[in-house]
């Protein structure tokens, strides 16, 4: 049940955030049209698309992990039996993934709170607040951590249908 809930949350976030790509593409097209066809460039489009791309990039980490889209090096594990491969995967999550995700989550939260307290803005022609993107980083880290928990539970309970084909 917990696996299904975590997977569903990251699936939903991934689908919602994927719409952001369409939005920032539309803004870029609008800006190019205004700049070259109307000779009236926008002051805000570049800063807004940079911010939207940041949201898009960071919030898709859990979704990518759910769909095994992160880079994997399985030169060692491909020669192992399925049980040994699962053990190595679990150890990899425990030794590398969870400590990284914990540091990412706690540091990005501190980073976001400091940005909010200072009222930090961008340096572009339009001064946008930076803290929403930094808060999205800590949310992304939490989603990534949760998806890691889901992946380990799948390995522990041998949910083969929910794992990549080589696990």
C-alpha positions in Angstrom: 0.0 0.0 0.0 2.8 2.5 0.9 4.6 1.6 -2.3 1.4 2.4 -4.3 0.9 5.7 -2.5 4.5 6.9 -3.0 4.5 5.8 -6.6 1.2 7.5 -7.2 2.4 10.8 -5.7 5.5 10.9 -7.8 3.5 9.9 -10.9 1.1 12.7 -10.3 3.8 15.3 -9.6 5.6 14.1 -12.8 2.5 14.5 -14.9 1.7 17.9 -13.5 5.2 19.2 -13.8 5.5 18.0 -17.3 3.0 20.6 -18.3 5.5 23.2 -17.2 7.6 22.3 -20.2 4.8 23.2 -22.5 4.4 26.5 -20.6 8.0 27.5 -20.8 8.2 26.5 -24.5 5.2 28.7 -25.2 6.8 31.6 -23.4 10.0 31.1 -25.4 8.1 31.0 -28.7 6.2 34.2 -27.6 9.4 36.0 -26.8 11.0 35.0 -30.1 8.0 36.1 -32.0 7.8 39.5 -30.1 11.6 40.0 -30.5 11.9 39.2 -34.2 8.5 39.7 -35.7 7.2 42.6 -33.7 10.6 44.2 -32.8 9.4 44.4 -29.2 11.3 42.0 -27.0 9.9 41.1 -23.6 11.9 42.0 -20.4 10.4 39.2 -18.4 10.4 36.1 -20.6 14.0 34.9 -20.1 13.8 35.2 -16.3 10.5 33.5 -16.1 11.6 30.6 -18.4 14.7 30.1 -16.4 12.7 29.8 -13.2 10.1 27.5 -14.8 12.9 25.3 -16.1 14.3 25.1 -12.6 11.0 23.8 -11.3 10.7 21.4 -14.1 14.3 20.0 -13.6 14.3 19.6 -9.9 10.7 18.3 -9.4 11.1 15.4 -11.8 13.7 13.5 -9.8 11.3 11.2 -7.9 9.3 10.6 -11.2 12.6 9.7 -13.0 13.6 7.3 -10.2 10.1 5.7 -10.3 10.6 5.0 -14.0 14.3 4.0 -13.7 15.3 7.0 -15.9 18.4 7.9 -13.9 21.8 6.7 -15.1 22.8 3.3 -14.0 26.0 1.4 -14.3 25.3 -2.3 -14.0 28.5 -3.8 -15.3 29.0 -5.6 -12.0 25.4 -6.5 -11.2 24.4 -7.9 -14.6 26.5 -11.0 -13.8 24.9 -11.6 -10.4 21.9 -13.7 -9.6 18.6 -11.9 -9.2 18.8 -12.3 -5.4 22.4 -11.0 -5.2 21.4 -8.1 -7.6 18.6 -7.1 -5.2 21.0 -7.2 -2.2 23.5 -5.0 -4.0 20.7 -2.6 -5.1 19.4 -2.4 -1.5 23.0 -1.8 -0.2 23.5 0.9 -2.8 20.4 2.7 -1.6 21.4 2.4 2.0 25.0 3.4 1.6 24.8 6.0 -1.2 21.3 7.1 -2.1 19.7 7.8 1.3 22.6 9.7 2.8 22.7 11.9 -0.4 18.9 12.4 -0.4 19.0 13.3 3.4 21.7 15.9 2.9 20.0 17.2 -0.2 16.7 17.5 1.6 18.0 19.1 4.8 20.4 21.5 3.1 18.0 22.6 0.5 15.4 23.3 3.2 17.9 25.5 5.1 18.8 27.2 1.8 15.1 27.9 1.0 14.4 29.3 4.5 17.4 31.6 4.3 16.3 32.8 0.9 12.8 33.5 2.1 14.0 35.3 5.2 16.2 37.5 3.1 13.6 38.2 0.5 16.1 37.0 -2.2 15.3 37.9 -5.8 16.8 37.2 -9.2 19.3 39.6 -10.7 17.6 39.8 -14.1 15.7 42.6 -15.6 12.6 41.4 -13.7 13.4 40.7 -10.1 11.5 37.4 -9.3 11.5 35.9 -5.8 14.0 33.0 -5.6 12.6 31.2 -2.6 9.8 29.4 -4.4 12.4 27.6 -6.6 14.5 26.8 -3.5 11.5 25.5 -1.7 10.8 23.3 -4.7 14.3 21.9 -4.3 13.5 20.7 -0.8 10.2 19.3 -1.9 12.0 17.5 -4.8 14.5 16.1 -2.3 11.6 14.8 -0.1 9.9 13.2 -3.2 13.2 11.6 -4.2 13.7 10.3 -0.7 10.2 8.8 -0.6 10.6 7.2 -4.0 13.9 5.7 -2.8 11.9 4.2 0.1 9.4 2.8 -2.4 12.2 1.3 -4.5 13.8 -0.4 -1.5 10.5 -1.8 -0.4 9.9 -3.2 -3.9 13.3 -4.8 -3.7 12.8 -6.2 -0.2 9.4 -7.6 -0.9 10.3 -8.7 -4.4 7.7 -6.7 -6.3 9.1 -7.7 -9.7 6.3 -6.0 -11.7 7.2 -2.7 -10.1 11.0 -3.0 -10.7 13.1 -2.4 -13.8 13.3 -5.5 -16.1 17.0 -6.2 -15.1 16.4 -6.2 -11.3 
